[in-house]
């Protein structure tokens, strides 16, 4: 049996409201009954996440 898809249009206003009030993704997920990963995906799709700064440190991996 397939898992039902999230109704993003129904969840978007609730996610935006909780985010506006400062709720973290984990708490938003708990309140709405969805996974934290889905909540983070919705936040990203709505443009509510801050871009990560570029890493200036170059990591070198040596083998052997």
N, C-alpha and C positions, 0 to 999 in steps of 0.2 A: 504494500500500500504506500502510495507516494505521500510525502509530507506536504501539507498545504503551504502555499506561498504566503508571505506576509503582505498584508494590505497596507502598502507604504503610504498611500494617500490618506488613509484613516489615521495612521500612527504619526505622520509628520507633524501635525499641529501639537500633539501631546509632547513629542520629543523636543520640539522647539520651545515649548512653554517651560518644561523642566530645565532645559539647558539655559534658558534666559534667567531662571531663578538660581542658577549655580549648582544644579544637581550633577554629580559625576555620572559617567556612563553606566557604571555598575548599579547605581541606585535607580536610574531611569529604567534600566532593564528589569529590575526587580519589580518596580511599580507597574510596568506595562505587561509583565509576564512574557517577555521575550529574552533571547540570549544577549549577553553583553556584546558579542561579536556583531550581531544584527544591529544593535543600538549604535555601535561605532560606525558601522557601514552606513546607517541612516544619517548620522551626524556628518560623515564625509560627503555623502550625496547632497546634503542640504548646504554644504559649504560652511559648516560651523566648526571646523577644526582648524587649528593654527598650523601653517606649514612648518615642517622641521627645518632647522638651519642646516646648511651644508657643513659636512665634516671637513675640517682643514687638515686633519692629520691623515697621512697616508699610511695604511697598514701594510707591512711587508711580511709575507708568510714564507718562511724558509723550511724546506723539507730536507731531511737527511742529516 
